[in-house]
Amino acid sequence: MNKFGLLLGSMFLAFASPMFAQMDASIKLNEVMTDNGTSLQDEYGQHKAWLEIENISHSTYNIRGMYITTDRSVLSPNMSVPERIKRMSIIPNGDERTNLSGHQHLVLFLNSQPHLGSLHLTASVDATKPVWIALYNGNATQLIDSITIPVLAQDQSFARIANNGTAKDWEVKSADRVTPGISNVTTISESKVEKFKREDPYGFGMALMAMGIVFFCLALLWITFTLFGMLMRHMDTAKLVANKQPIKPITKTVEKTMEVGHKTGVILKEGFDTKGIDKEVYMAVIGLALRQYEDDIHDVESGVITIKPKDTGWDDEYSQMTHLHEAFIPSKHNAPNIPTTPELH
Protein backbone atom coordinates (compact mmCIF):
# COMPACT_ATOMS: atom_id res chain seq x y z
CA MET A 1 0.00 0.00 0.00
CA ASN A 2 2.83 2.36 0.84
CA LYS A 3 4.44 1.54 -2.45
CA PHE A 4 1.20 2.29 -4.28
CA GLY A 5 0.83 5.67 -2.52
CA LEU A 6 4.41 6.58 -3.28
CA LEU A 7 3.89 5.71 -6.92
CA LEU A 8 0.67 7.71 -7.06
CA GLY A 9 2.33 10.72 -5.48
CA SER A 10 5.21 10.52 -7.92
CA MET A 11 2.82 10.44 -10.87
CA PHE A 12 0.91 13.40 -9.47
CA LEU A 13 4.08 15.40 -9.09
CA ALA A 14 5.17 14.42 -12.60
CA PHE A 15 1.94 15.73 -14.13
CA ALA A 16 1.54 18.69 -11.79
CA SER A 17 5.01 20.13 -12.30
CA PRO A 18 4.46 21.10 -15.98
CA MET A 19 1.02 22.45 -15.13
CA PHE A 20 2.36 24.67 -12.35
CA ALA A 21 5.28 25.72 -14.51
CA GLN A 22 2.84 26.81 -17.22
CA MET A 23 0.79 28.76 -14.68
CA ASP A 24 3.93 30.40 -13.31
CA ALA A 25 4.79 31.56 -16.83
CA SER A 26 1.55 33.57 -16.86
CA ILE A 27 2.93 35.87 -14.16
CA LYS A 28 4.99 38.72 -15.65
CA LEU A 29 6.93 41.74 -14.47
CA ASN A 30 4.89 44.55 -16.01
CA GLU A 31 6.18 47.99 -14.97
CA VAL A 32 8.98 49.37 -12.76
CA MET A 33 9.75 52.84 -11.40
CA THR A 34 13.17 53.23 -9.75
CA ASP A 35 13.02 56.99 -9.00
CA ASN A 36 9.65 57.89 -7.54
CA GLY A 37 9.47 61.61 -6.84
CA THR A 38 5.82 62.58 -7.18
CA SER A 39 4.20 59.42 -8.52
CA LEU A 40 2.54 56.61 -6.56
CA GLN A 41 2.43 56.84 -2.73
CA ASP A 42 2.28 54.01 -0.22
CA GLU A 43 -0.06 53.84 2.80
CA TYR A 44 2.13 56.32 4.67
CA GLY A 45 2.36 58.92 1.90
CA GLN A 46 5.92 57.90 1.01
CA HIS A 47 7.22 57.85 -2.57
CA LYS A 48 9.13 54.59 -2.90
CA ALA A 49 10.40 52.66 -5.90
CA TRP A 50 7.75 50.22 -7.04
CA LEU A 51 7.23 47.13 -9.16
CA GLU A 52 4.05 46.00 -10.91
CA ILE A 53 3.21 42.33 -11.59
CA GLU A 54 0.48 41.15 -14.01
CA ASN A 55 -1.31 37.87 -14.54
CA ILE A 56 -1.51 37.72 -18.35
CA SER A 57 -3.73 34.60 -18.40
CA HIS A 58 -7.48 34.35 -18.03
CA SER A 59 -7.21 32.12 -14.95
CA THR A 60 -6.81 33.15 -11.33
CA TYR A 61 -3.40 32.54 -9.77
CA ASN A 62 -2.04 33.35 -6.31
CA ILE A 63 1.51 34.70 -6.34
CA ARG A 64 2.08 34.41 -2.58
CA GLY A 65 5.36 32.69 -1.75
CA MET A 66 7.08 33.85 -4.96
CA TYR A 67 10.34 35.75 -4.73
CA ILE A 68 11.57 39.13 -6.04
CA THR A 69 15.30 39.87 -6.23
CA THR A 70 17.63 42.51 -7.63
CA ASP A 71 20.82 40.52 -6.90
CA ARG A 72 22.32 38.92 -10.00
CA SER A 73 24.39 36.52 -7.90
CA VAL A 74 21.36 34.27 -7.54
CA LEU A 75 21.91 33.21 -11.16
CA SER A 76 24.89 31.11 -10.09
CA PRO A 77 24.04 27.43 -10.56
CA ASN A 78 26.35 26.50 -7.67
CA MET A 79 24.43 28.59 -5.16
CA SER A 80 22.31 26.61 -2.76
CA VAL A 81 18.61 27.27 -2.43
CA PRO A 82 18.84 28.55 1.18
CA GLU A 83 21.59 30.95 0.16
CA ARG A 84 19.53 32.13 -2.82
CA ILE A 85 16.50 32.74 -0.63
CA LYS A 86 18.58 34.95 1.64
CA ARG A 87 19.19 37.27 -1.32
CA MET A 88 15.52 37.45 -2.26
CA SER A 89 12.34 39.10 -0.95
CA ILE A 90 9.34 36.84 -0.56
CA ILE A 91 5.83 37.93 -1.44
CA PRO A 92 4.05 37.25 1.86
CA ASN A 93 0.96 35.20 2.52
CA GLY A 94 -2.22 36.44 4.12
CA ASP A 95 -3.14 39.22 1.67
CA GLU A 96 -6.08 38.71 -0.69
CA ARG A 97 -4.49 41.12 -3.19
CA THR A 98 -1.88 38.47 -4.06
CA ASN A 99 -4.67 36.30 -5.55
CA LEU A 100 -4.59 37.67 -9.10
CA SER A 101 -7.47 37.02 -11.45
CA GLY A 102 -7.06 37.13 -15.23
CA HIS A 103 -5.17 40.25 -16.41
CA GLN A 104 -5.13 41.70 -12.91
CA HIS A 105 -2.18 43.81 -11.62
CA LEU A 106 -0.44 44.11 -8.28
CA VAL A 107 2.00 46.86 -7.21
CA LEU A 108 4.81 46.03 -4.75
CA PHE A 109 6.98 48.66 -3.04
CA LEU A 110 10.78 48.20 -3.11
CA ASN A 111 13.49 49.62 -0.85
CA SER A 112 11.10 49.07 2.05
CA GLN A 113 10.43 46.80 5.03
CA PRO A 114 7.83 44.00 5.40
CA HIS A 115 6.60 45.37 8.73
CA LEU A 116 5.19 48.38 6.85
CA GLY A 117 2.77 46.17 4.96
CA SER A 118 2.37 42.92 3.10
CA LEU A 119 3.22 44.62 -0.20
CA HIS A 120 6.49 46.13 1.03
CA LEU A 121 9.65 44.25 0.00
CA THR A 122 13.28 44.60 1.01
CA ALA A 123 14.62 44.28 -2.56
CA SER A 124 17.03 47.19 -3.01
CA VAL A 125 17.04 49.53 -6.00
CA ASP A 126 19.66 52.15 -6.95
CA ALA A 127 18.09 54.74 -9.23
CA THR A 128 21.50 55.96 -10.44
CA LYS A 129 22.42 52.61 -12.01
CA PRO A 130 20.74 50.06 -14.27
CA VAL A 131 18.79 47.59 -12.14
CA TRP A 132 18.21 43.89 -12.82
CA ILE A 133 14.94 42.58 -11.35
CA ALA A 134 13.88 38.93 -11.36
CA LEU A 135 10.80 36.92 -10.37
CA TYR A 136 11.29 33.36 -9.05
CA ASN A 137 8.78 30.68 -8.22
CA GLY A 138 7.95 29.54 -4.69
CA ASN A 139 10.84 27.06 -4.62
CA ALA A 140 13.35 29.82 -5.42
CA THR A 141 14.75 27.60 -8.15
CA GLN A 142 12.88 28.55 -11.34
CA LEU A 143 13.38 31.94 -12.93
CA ILE A 144 9.93 32.99 -14.17
CA ASP A 145 10.70 36.46 -15.55
CA SER A 146 13.45 39.09 -15.43
CA ILE A 147 14.29 42.49 -16.93
CA THR A 148 17.12 45.01 -16.73
CA ILE A 149 15.84 48.52 -16.02
CA PRO A 150 17.89 51.37 -17.54
CA VAL A 151 18.63 54.54 -15.62
CA LEU A 152 15.39 56.52 -15.58
CA ALA A 153 14.59 60.14 -14.93
CA GLN A 154 12.43 60.98 -11.96
CA ASP A 155 8.88 59.66 -12.27
CA GLN A 156 9.65 57.79 -15.46
CA SER A 157 8.84 54.10 -15.67
CA PHE A 158 9.98 51.11 -17.69
CA ALA A 159 6.92 49.23 -18.93
CA ARG A 160 6.18 46.07 -20.88
CA ILE A 161 4.12 46.66 -24.02
CA ALA A 162 4.26 43.13 -25.54
CA ASN A 163 4.81 39.51 -24.52
CA ASN A 164 7.40 38.36 -27.05
CA GLY A 165 10.08 37.75 -24.42
CA THR A 166 12.58 40.29 -25.77
CA ALA A 167 13.97 43.61 -24.60
CA LYS A 168 12.01 45.30 -27.40
CA ASP A 169 8.83 44.44 -25.51
CA TRP A 170 9.62 47.21 -23.03
CA GLU A 171 9.68 50.99 -23.34
CA VAL A 172 10.39 54.05 -21.22
CA LYS A 173 7.25 55.93 -20.25
CA SER A 174 7.10 59.61 -19.36
CA ALA A 175 5.58 60.74 -16.08
CA ASP A 176 2.22 61.55 -17.67
CA ARG A 177 1.99 58.05 -19.19
CA VAL A 178 2.81 55.97 -16.12
CA THR A 179 0.09 53.38 -15.42
CA PRO A 180 0.52 51.63 -12.03
CA GLY A 181 -2.23 49.12 -11.34
CA ILE A 182 -3.66 49.11 -14.89
CA SER A 183 -2.65 47.89 -18.33
CA ASN A 184 0.32 49.65 -19.92
CA VAL A 185 -1.37 49.71 -23.31
CA THR A 186 -4.46 51.80 -22.68
CA THR A 187 -6.92 53.66 -24.85
CA ILE A 188 -7.69 56.98 -23.23
CA SER A 189 -11.26 58.05 -23.77
CA GLU A 190 -10.97 61.74 -24.50
CA SER A 191 -13.39 63.79 -26.54
CA LYS A 192 -12.16 65.97 -29.38
CA VAL A 193 -13.21 69.09 -27.49
CA GLU A 194 -11.25 68.07 -24.40
CA LYS A 195 -8.22 67.20 -26.50
CA PHE A 196 -8.44 70.55 -28.30
CA LYS A 197 -8.67 72.39 -24.99
CA ARG A 198 -5.67 70.51 -23.67
CA GLU A 199 -3.56 71.18 -26.75
CA ASP A 200 -4.74 74.78 -27.22
CA PRO A 201 -5.38 76.26 -23.76
CA TYR A 202 -5.27 79.92 -24.94
CA GLY A 203 -7.45 79.53 -28.01
CA PHE A 204 -4.94 80.70 -30.61
CA GLY A 205 -5.39 77.58 -32.66
CA MET A 206 -9.17 77.93 -32.49
CA ALA A 207 -8.98 81.53 -33.74
CA LEU A 208 -6.67 80.64 -36.62
CA MET A 209 -8.82 77.70 -37.58
CA ALA A 210 -12.00 79.80 -37.50
CA MET A 211 -10.46 82.53 -39.68
CA GLY A 212 -9.11 79.92 -42.04
CA ILE A 213 -12.55 78.36 -42.43
CA VAL A 214 -14.14 81.79 -43.09
CA PHE A 215 -11.57 82.75 -45.71
CA PHE A 216 -11.82 79.35 -47.33
CA CYS A 217 -15.61 79.66 -47.57
CA LEU A 218 -15.32 83.17 -49.04
CA ALA A 219 -12.79 82.00 -51.59
CA LEU A 220 -15.02 79.08 -52.49
CA LEU A 221 -18.01 81.39 -52.96
CA TRP A 222 -15.95 83.77 -55.13
CA ILE A 223 -14.80 80.93 -57.36
CA THR A 224 -18.34 79.54 -57.60
CA PHE A 225 -19.96 82.85 -58.55
CA THR A 226 -17.14 83.72 -60.97
CA LEU A 227 -17.56 80.45 -62.82
CA PHE A 228 -21.34 80.84 -62.74
CA GLY A 229 -21.07 84.37 -64.20
CA MET A 230 -18.78 83.17 -66.98
CA LEU A 231 -21.21 80.39 -67.79
CA MET A 232 -24.17 82.74 -67.91
CA ARG A 233 -22.29 85.17 -70.18
CA HIS A 234 -21.44 82.36 -72.57
CA MET A 235 -25.07 81.22 -72.54
CA ASP A 236 -26.30 84.77 -73.31
CA THR A 237 -23.82 85.07 -76.17
CA ALA A 238 -24.93 81.74 -77.55
CA LYS A 239 -28.59 82.78 -77.36
CA LEU A 240 -27.84 86.11 -79.07
CA VAL A 241 -26.02 84.38 -81.90
CA ALA A 242 -28.81 81.83 -82.22
CA ASN A 243 -31.47 84.57 -82.37
CA LYS A 244 -29.64 86.54 -85.05
CA GLN A 245 -29.17 83.38 -87.13
CA PRO A 246 -26.27 84.67 -89.25
CA ILE A 247 -26.11 81.61 -91.50
CA LYS A 248 -29.73 81.56 -92.56
CA PRO A 249 -29.94 85.20 -93.84
CA ILE A 250 -26.69 84.76 -95.82
CA THR A 251 -28.05 81.62 -97.43
CA LYS A 252 -31.31 83.38 -98.19
CA THR A 253 -29.46 86.36 -99.67
CA VAL A 254 -27.55 84.09 -102.05
CA GLU A 255 -30.76 82.34 -103.04
CA LYS A 256 -32.58 85.63 -103.75
CA THR A 257 -29.61 86.99 -105.67
CA MET A 258 -29.55 83.90 -107.86
CA GLU A 259 -33.30 84.18 -108.36
CA VAL A 260 -33.09 87.83 -109.42
CA GLY A 261 -30.19 87.02 -111.74
CA HIS A 262 -32.12 84.17 -113.28
CA LYS A 263 -35.20 86.34 -113.86
CA THR A 264 -33.06 89.10 -115.39
CA GLY A 265 -31.34 86.59 -117.68
CA VAL A 266 -34.70 85.25 -118.81
CA ILE A 267 -35.95 88.75 -119.59
CA LEU A 268 -32.82 89.64 -121.53
CA LYS A 269 -32.95 86.38 -123.45
CA GLU A 270 -36.60 86.97 -124.36
CA GLY A 271 -35.71 90.54 -125.39
CA PHE A 272 -32.90 89.36 -127.63
CA ASP A 273 -35.08 86.60 -129.12
CA THR A 274 -37.88 89.06 -130.01
CA LYS A 275 -35.39 91.65 -131.31
CA GLY A 276 -36.83 94.31 -129.11
CA ILE A 277 -38.11 95.05 -125.64
CA ASP A 278 -40.16 97.76 -124.12
CA LYS A 279 -37.88 99.95 -121.94
CA GLU A 280 -40.54 100.81 -119.37
CA VAL A 281 -41.50 97.16 -118.95
CA TYR A 282 -37.90 96.14 -118.47
CA MET A 283 -37.32 98.86 -115.89
CA ALA A 284 -40.49 97.89 -114.07
CA VAL A 285 -39.38 94.26 -113.90
CA ILE A 286 -35.96 95.23 -112.55
CA GLY A 287 -37.57 97.56 -109.99
CA LEU A 288 -39.97 94.88 -108.82
CA ALA A 289 -37.11 92.41 -108.46
CA LEU A 290 -35.08 94.85 -106.39
CA ARG A 291 -38.12 95.72 -104.28
CA GLN A 292 -38.77 92.06 -103.62
CA TYR A 293 -35.12 91.58 -102.73
CA GLU A 294 -35.20 94.47 -100.23
CA ASP A 295 -38.46 93.30 -98.64
CA ASP A 296 -37.36 89.67 -98.25
CA ILE A 297 -33.72 90.07 -97.38
CA HIS A 298 -32.58 93.47 -96.36
CA ASP A 299 -34.97 93.89 -93.45
CA VAL A 300 -33.65 90.76 -91.65
CA GLU A 301 -29.99 91.16 -92.35
CA SER A 302 -27.57 92.20 -89.63
CA GLY A 303 -25.79 94.58 -91.97
CA VAL A 304 -26.79 97.13 -94.63
CA ILE A 305 -26.68 96.38 -98.37
CA THR A 306 -25.85 99.44 -100.47
CA ILE A 307 -26.41 99.19 -104.21
CA LYS A 308 -24.16 101.65 -106.02
CA PRO A 309 -25.27 102.71 -109.54
CA LYS A 310 -22.95 101.66 -112.34
CA ASP A 311 -23.30 102.20 -116.06
CA THR A 312 -22.93 98.76 -117.62
CA GLY A 313 -24.12 99.71 -121.13
CA TRP A 314 -26.56 96.83 -121.16
CA ASP A 315 -29.22 99.01 -122.89
CA ASP A 316 -26.93 100.20 -125.76
CA GLU A 317 -28.41 97.67 -128.18
CA TYR A 318 -31.89 98.86 -127.35
CA SER A 319 -30.97 102.45 -128.04
CA GLN A 320 -29.27 101.45 -131.30
CA MET A 321 -32.29 99.48 -132.35
CA THR A 322 -34.53 102.42 -131.58
CA HIS A 323 -32.27 104.79 -133.52
CA LEU A 324 -32.18 102.44 -136.51
CA HIS A 325 -35.94 102.11 -136.45
CA GLU A 326 -36.41 105.83 -136.50
CA ALA A 327 -33.94 106.14 -139.40
CA PHE A 328 -35.88 103.78 -141.64
CA ILE A 329 -39.39 105.06 -140.80
CA PRO A 330 -39.56 108.79 -141.77
CA SER A 331 -42.15 111.02 -140.28
CA LYS A 332 -44.62 113.00 -142.25
CA HIS A 333 -42.73 116.20 -141.60
CA ASN A 334 -39.45 115.22 -143.14
CA ALA A 335 -40.69 112.81 -145.84
CA PRO A 336 -39.03 113.47 -149.28
CA ASN A 337 -40.98 114.87 -152.22
CA ILE A 338 -41.92 111.92 -154.46
CA PRO A 339 -43.46 112.70 -157.84
CA THR A 340 -46.96 111.33 -158.28
CA THR A 341 -48.30 109.58 -161.32
CA PRO A 342 -50.87 111.60 -163.10
CA GLU A 343 -54.33 110.19 -163.28
CA LEU A 344 -55.64 108.93 -166.53
CA HIS A 345 -58.87 110.27 -167.60
Steps between C-alpha positions, in 0.01 A plus 500: 500500500783736584661418171176575317463838676858591424448413136178700486666801658788480256261492205309796640817700538609402149177631347460796734847644449445597132156635585634722778792605284256609229295695754814664637586616148176701497638730770706785351694802618296781346629844604780638721577847636842539665485876575163590646482872570135597466338184366334219696489523883485217751266483802719748687523760223856398411630495142691174467627307200235256386448191288182387325416133432227382258321172447480485119278188495125475537527277808540603862841439656636581846855635497557471876828328583672616179826690523623838369873574481733764360819301573650340190707260710197275536555394138798290607415132453731407789308709751288302740130566533523628861775740398294618202197561719708721727561732204133518406182665631200274539149609412322432830191295566182624660408778255206449264659741250761235413221283351508637145212435265541511122689812382504645850795711629674530834744775607781417746717763671880454493771642726261445790433273798240220537377637833359801312258279311460175314585670170827651623816312397863535601634468143741791455501734201762762405343759272841622379592165343332245274305253713442130432173369647394135499192299599549144632249232583417386853789252507751776420640278227313595181550839341155605376577847362775763512584840350783752520372851571705785348574817692176698504420862565284584797145368469577313181419131479614201298194312376426184305294559186514147348555138602759385247768439763750754365639832617304669220182414689579777748506878469571806712186688597485868589348613828164581341477150348582292807228241570543325839225249569357499145601378156797676341331506161191709563254686283423832662143607446529869427258705296623718216395812689696398809803413290478835320477684831800312632711567192382860453436648846511866382282461193751617240455188295122535517519860375731411212285206404182710508654773282635239264156344461341843434757596238475160338121531476529851353753383245277208410201731453706738283615216277146361476338831405782587258458173315122539508527853354729380222257222419204735488688743273585219261137386503377855423748530214389167362134604519575833329682327217221245468234774485683697232547184292790629288516194275138495394479864372825456302364186339174676424685798352691273262179325401318829429797636308506191281125528450521865394790419268307215346192717442714776347672249271164366387375850422813589306487174308135559409589857397781382276282224351220746411749759370356766720372574847295771652728719718234586757404135542860398548558772758183403682611137517842597635339733756260232617786253536703744707196587711435134566865452589492789750174383659610137539864540587614840602261542791632187680866540430742604772678738266400755234511425126583806290444475126725746319389606148732395220465554128537156344381595149256212497234718327729619213352247258152619583592859431670400174198303395276794577726737306509265201124467506453872495747531210306264276149628584483873403241723649253698303689820565828402346376259230666566156305640206406205276346578162150363456366325196243702322154359482369374175177634393 
